[in-house]
Amino acid sequence: MKKKMLLLTAVALLFAILQGRADVKLPRIFSSGMVLQQGMEIPVWGWASPNEKIAVTFKGKTVSTRADQKGNFKVKLPAQSYGGPF
């Protein structure tokens, strides 16, 4: 009986973890090789679960929002100056 209870608890915990996982998706335009325009706010948009809380972090700055009823979201990161290692 104890093993059965432990197994049920483990399955319930796994189910709770999987339900809490958000499927946030971004368009293909966002990639590791993309180039950003300097001096302008940086728009970031995508799709998530409806009303899902979204936080986007770039260069130490975080902007948060919530997805709308259809799962769409959009945030604007602060403008960046030129720079880079080159």
C-alpha positions in Angstrom: 0.0 0.0 0.0 2.9 2.4 0.8 4.5 1.8 -2.6 1.2 2.5 -4.3 0.7 5.8 -2.4 4.3 6.8 -3.2 3.7 6.1 -6.9 0.5 8.0 -7.0 2.2 11.0 -5.3 5.1 10.9 -7.8 2.6 10.8 -10.8 0.6 13.7 -9.4 3.8 15.7 -8.9 4.9 15.0 -12.4 1.6 16.0 -13.8 1.7 19.3 -11.8 5.1 20.1 -13.1 4.1 19.4 -16.7 1.0 21.6 -16.4 3.1 24.5 -15.1 5.4 24.5 -18.1 4.7 27.3 -20.6 5.1 26.9 -24.3 6.4 30.3 -25.3 7.2 30.6 -29.0 9.0 33.3 -30.9 9.0 33.9 -34.7 12.1 32.6 -36.6 13.3 36.1 -37.1 14.7 35.9 -33.5 18.0 34.0 -33.7 21.5 34.0 -32.4 22.8 35.7 -35.5 20.3 38.5 -35.8 21.4 42.2 -36.0 19.6 44.9 -34.0 19.2 48.5 -35.0 20.9 50.9 -32.6 19.2 53.8 -30.9 15.7 52.3 -31.2 13.5 50.3 -28.9 13.7 46.5 -29.6 10.3 44.9 -30.2 10.0 41.3 -29.1 6.8 39.4 -29.8 5.5 35.9 -29.9 2.9 33.4 -28.6 2.3 31.8 -25.2 -0.6 30.3 -23.2 -3.4 32.9 -22.7 -2.7 35.2 -19.8 0.8 33.7 -19.4 3.3 36.0 -17.7 6.2 36.7 -20.0 9.6 38.2 -19.0 12.2 39.1 -21.6 15.8 39.8 -20.5 18.5 41.3 -22.7 21.8 42.7 -21.5 20.7 42.8 -17.9 17.3 44.6 -18.6 14.1 42.7 -18.0 10.7 43.7 -19.4 7.6 41.8 -18.4 4.0 41.5 -19.8 1.2 39.0 -20.0 -0.1 37.3 -23.1 -3.5 38.4 -24.2 -6.6 36.1 -24.4 -5.4 34.6 -27.7 -1.9 34.0 -26.4 -0.2 36.9 -28.3 2.4 39.1 -26.5 4.7 42.0 -27.4 7.3 43.9 -25.3 9.8 46.6 -26.2 13.3 46.4 -24.8 15.3 49.6 -24.2 17.2 51.1 -27.1 20.9 50.0 -27.3 23.9 52.0 -28.3 26.3 50.6 -30.9 28.9 48.2 -29.7 30.1 44.7 -29.7 33.4 42.9 -29.8 34.2 44.0 -33.4 
